Structure formats: structure tokens, C-alpha cells
Amino acid sequence: MKALNEQEDEFTMTLTPLLDVMFLLLVFFLVSTSFVKPEQSIDIDLPSADQAQQTPRDRQIVAVHVREGGVIVIDGRIITGRQDLKQTLARQFEANPDAGLVIRGDRRAFHNDIVRVVNAAIRAGLKDRMSIAVFDTETEQ
């Protein structure tokens, strides 16, 4: 029988349980995180731009989407009629007076439909808050 030596009796710590817990936490946070922004979940084909400026990200933004065929979407609701558009915009900004307005037009949308949204925003008193979003889709892909 072999005698035990003090040098062979050293304590070693196993890292397997610690690594298991870390991987479980990593998987939990990856699964519970949402990566989709509501504004970008609407499927529109945006035109490309040579020059673009970033909109300030410190304030909330109300996005108006103009789809092909003149369909106007605000917060997932399809807006029909000129008065409905003006009233919906006014209600959006009564709820959040510091918000900005971004008009996103589909590449195949008619210019007249986008101008109709701009005119409704001006009639609702949002002239100083609006911008038209232009994304360079060729460089983002």
C-alpha cells in the first residue's frame, strides 16, 4: 500500500459547474432579448441615397410609412382619407409633444402620396418636427 504524501493531497477546484452556469445564463439572455425594432418590421423597399444625415436618437420618433399604391401606415394601422391622417398625426403628438416625425417612403411609392403625408403633417402643426428618412440600401447589405 502506498503512503499518502502531503504534496499529492492538494485541493483542486473544478470549473465545470461554473462554466455550465455561465453558458446557461448566456443562452437565457440571448433567448429573452428582442432584436427587432417595431419601426423596421414593416416591409418596404426604400430608395438609396448618396448623402444622408443621422436623425437625433435622444427623442422618440413617430414613423409614417408610405407603401406602394399609396397605403399609409402609422403604428401598424392603415390610415385612409386625408382627415384621418391629419387627426391621427395630431393625436400621436398630443400624447408625446417632444417626438419627431419621420416619413419613410417605399421606392415604388408615388411622390404625390408622400407629399400628401407632408401636407397633412404641416396642417397638424408638425412643420418643424418632420424629416424624410432616406437609407442607402446598397451599402447596408
ChimeraX attribute file (.defattr): number of C-alpha atoms within 10 A of each C-alpha:
attribute: neighborCount
match mode: 1-to-1
recipient: residues
	/A:1	3
	/A:2	4
	/A:3	5
	/A:4	8
	/A:5	8
	/A:6	7
	/A:7	7
	/A:8	7
	/A:9	8
	/A:10	8
	/A:11	7
	/A:12	6
	/A:13	6
	/A:14	8
	/A:15	8
	/A:16	9
	/A:17	9
	/A:18	9
	/A:19	11
	/A:20	11
	/A:21	11
	/A:22	12
	/A:23	11
	/A:24	11
	/A:25	12
	/A:26	11
	/A:27	11
	/A:28	11
	/A:29	10
	/A:30	11
	/A:31	9
	/A:32	8
	/A:33	8
	/A:34	8
	/A:35	7
	/A:36	8
	/A:37	8
	/A:38	10
	/A:39	16
	/A:40	9
	/A:41	9
	/A:42	13
	/A:43	10
	/A:44	17
	/A:45	15
	/A:46	18
	/A:47	17
	/A:48	15
	/A:49	13
	/A:50	7
	/A:51	8
	/A:52	11
	/A:53	8
	/A:54	8
	/A:55	13
	/A:56	9
	/A:57	8
	/A:58	7
	/A:59	10
	/A:60	13
	/A:61	18
	/A:62	19
	/A:63	22
	/A:64	24
	/A:65	26
	/A:66	25
	/A:67	23
	/A:68	16
	/A:69	11
	/A:70	19
	/A:71	14
	/A:72	23
	/A:73	18
	/A:74	18
	/A:75	14
	/A:76	14
	/A:77	8
	/A:78	12
	/A:79	17
	/A:80	12
	/A:81	8
	/A:82	12
	/A:83	11
	/A:84	12
	/A:85	22
	/A:86	19
	/A:87	14
	/A:88	16
	/A:89	22
	/A:90	18
	/A:91	13
	/A:92	15
	/A:93	17
	/A:94	11
	/A:95	9
	/A:96	12
	/A:97	12
	/A:98	12
	/A:99	18
	/A:100	20
	/A:101	23
	/A:102	18
	/A:103	21
	/A:104	24
	/A:105	25
	/A:106	22
	/A:107	15
	/A:108	15
	/A:109	19
	/A:110	15
	/A:111	13
	/A:112	10
	/A:113	18
	/A:114	22
	/A:115	11
	/A:116	14
	/A:117	20
	/A:118	18
	/A:119	16
	/A:120	22
	/A:121	23
	/A:122	15
	/A:123	14
	/A:124	17
	/A:125	14
	/A:126	19
	/A:127	14
	/A:128	10
	/A:129	14
	/A:130	18
	/A:131	15
	/A:132	15
	/A:133	20
	/A:134	20
	/A:135	18
	/A:136	14
	/A:137	12
	/A:138	9
	/A:139	8
	/A:140	7
	/A:141	5
